[in-house]
């Protein structure tokens, strides 16, 4: 078992991060109000709040993937499994599990603009965006991946498999929210997204992460952890492909 290191949170960047990610939450809140005035639907608001209360998942994610948000000087949102998770990360969850989800639904899926090619492009953009965010934040010391058994890293900072899982989780969650909103959680039932969305986050991100998590948590052999990471990448690609099949079937029905 690798001992969890102790690190110091960069204070200036932590403060900037809270305002930066918080700005997105505020923008999404305004959009939700506009959307309600237009269509009398509150699902964007409930998805936004649901993404924020999904933050305990970050502790599970970090524990099994050997990630670390510096503990010393951290402005803590929650402390789960003896893992303090900062406020800025809770706000950032909206940028993964609310903002892109609602925007893709409203400006692609509801408008009939889905094509398999656009979906794979959306996945590529999501993966690239996740990598860029991680590279910047790891370099600045706002979080880190620890342990000598970490799989292959991008520029020696971010294990490659994380970007693929992060990207696929956004698109998988988008499909699930879209289907639920279209067929089940409408009108007076929209509030159910509040308890449901955190569970969906655990599923769409946690499930493809399992091979990498198991390997990192159980072996110091980098051949084993790289194999686990490859398994997570392949599962991520698989769920994106399944998503294309699901959306194609929805298009055929309409």
N, C-alpha and C positions, 0 to 999 in steps of 0.2 A: 504494500500500500504506500503510495507516494504521499508524503506529508504536505499539507497545504501551506504554501509560503505566506508570509505577511508582507504587505506592501503599503505604500503611502499614496493616497489619492491626490493627484494634482489639483489644487484648489481652484485656480483660475479657470482651467479647462472644465472642471466640474460645474462651475457657475455658468460659464458660457453654454455648456451642454444643456443645462436645465432651461435656459431661455430659448436656445435653438430648437430643441425638441418640443418644448412647451408651445412655441409659436405654431408648430404644426397641429398640435392638439387644439389650440384656439381657432385656427383656420378651419379645421374639421368641424368644430362646434358651430361656427358661423354657417358653414355649408349645410349642416344638419338642419339648422333653423330655416334656411332658404328652401331646402328640400321639403320641409314640412309645409311651408306656406304654399309651395307649388303643387305638391302631390299628396299632402296629408299623410305622409309616411314618416315614421320615426326610426326605421331600422338603421340608418346611418349613425344616429345618436347612440342607439343601444349597442351597435357593433363597436363604436368608439369606446364607450365605457367598458364593454366586455374585454376589449384588448388591454385596457389598463389593469383590470382586476385579474388578468391572466398572469400577472407578474410573478407569482410564486413558482411558475414553471421554470423561470430563469435559474432558480436555485438548483432544481433537479438537473437541468441542462449543464450548469457549471460543475456540479459535483461529479457527474458521470463523464463529462468531456474534459475534465481538468482545466477549467477556465477560472479566472479570478478577477473580481472587481476589488481593487485595493480597499482594505478594511479601514485603515487609519485615516481619519479625517473625512470619511464618507458620510454624506447626507443620506441616511438610510430610509428606504421606502418600506421594505419588509426584511425580516430575518427568518429564513426557513432552512432547516437542516444545518444550522450553524453557519449559514452563508448569508451575510448581509448583502442586500441588493439595493443599489442607489436609486434615488428618485429619478435621475435623468434616464436611467434604463427603463423604468416604468413608462415614462413619457415616450421614449423611443419605440416602445412596443406598438404604439399607435401607427408609427411609420411602417411597420411590418405587417401588422394584423388588422388594420382598420383603413387607413388612408388609401393604399393601393387597392385593397379589396373593393371598397365602395366605388372608387374611380373606374376600375376595370368593369365592374358590373354596370355602372351607369353609362359609361361612354363607349363600351364595346359590346357587352353581352345584351343589354336591353335594346340597343340600337341595331342589333343584327349585324354587327361588324366582325363577328368572329370568323376566323379562318385558321386552319391548323398552322399555317405559316406564321400568322400574327401571334399565335399562342406560343410557339417556340421562340419567336423574337422576344416576346414579353418575358419568357423564362431567361433567355440570354441576358437581357437588360437587368433582370432581378439579380441574377448571379453576379454580374459585373458590379452592380451597385452595392451589393453586400460585401464584395471583396474590397471595394474602394473605402467604404465606411470602416471596415475592420482594419485595413492597413493603416489608415490615419489614426484611429483610436488606439491601436496596439502600439504604434510608434510613439504616441504621446503618453503612454503609460496609464491610460484610463481603464484598460483591462489587459489581461495577458493569458497566454496558454502555457502552462507549466508542465514540467516532466520531460525527461530525456527520451521517453517512449512516444512522444507525439509523432503522428504521421507526417508525410511530406508537407512542408510549409511553403507558402507563396512568399518569395523574397525573405525567407527565414523568419517570418512573423506569424502568418495565419495558416493553420492547416487547411489544405485545399478543399477537403470534403465539406467544410462548413458552408462555403458559398453555395454549393449545389443544393444542400439541404435547406438553407435559408430561402433560396429562390423557389424551390419546389413547394415549400410550405405556404408561401404567399399565394401561389396559383391554386393549390389544393384547397386552401381555406376559401378562396374566392368562389370556387365551384360549389362548395358545400353551402356557403351563405347564399349564393344565388339560387340554388335549388330550394333551400328552405324558405327563402323569402318569396320565391315564385309560387310555391305549391302549398306550403304549410304555415309558416310564421308570418301571416299577414294580418293587417288590421289590429284588432285587440290582442293578438297573440305575439306581436312583434317584440314585446318586452322579454319574451323567453330567450332572446339572444343574449341577455345579460348572464344567465347561468350557463347557457350552452356554449358560448364562444370560448371561454377559458378551457372547457373540455376539448373543443375542437383544436385549439392551439396545441394541447398536449398530444393529440393524435397526429396532426399533419406535420409537426416538427419532430416529435419524439419517435414516431414509428420508423421513419427512414434513418434516424440517428442510431438506432439500436445496434447494428453491427459495429460501428465505430466505437460507441460507448462501451460495449462488452469487451472489445479488444483492448481499449485504452485502460479500462478499469481492472483488467485481469492479467495483462502481460506486459513485461518490459521489453519484449522482443519487437523491434521495429518492423520486422517482416510481418509479424502477426497484426500489429496495429495498422500498418499500411493496407493489409488485406481487408481488415475491418472497415477502414476508410473507403476502400474501393467498393465494398458492399453497400455502404451508405450512398455513395455517388450513383451506383447502378439502381438502387431503389428509388432515388430521387428522379432519375430519368424515367423509370418505369411509371411512377405516379403521374408525371407530366404527360406521358403518352396515354395513360388511362384517362386523364382529364380531357385530352383531345377526343378520345372515343366517346366520352360522356357528352361533351358539348356537340359533337357531330350528331349524336342520336337525338339531342334536343332540337337541333336545327331541322332534322328530318321530320320530327313530329309537328313542328310548326309549319 
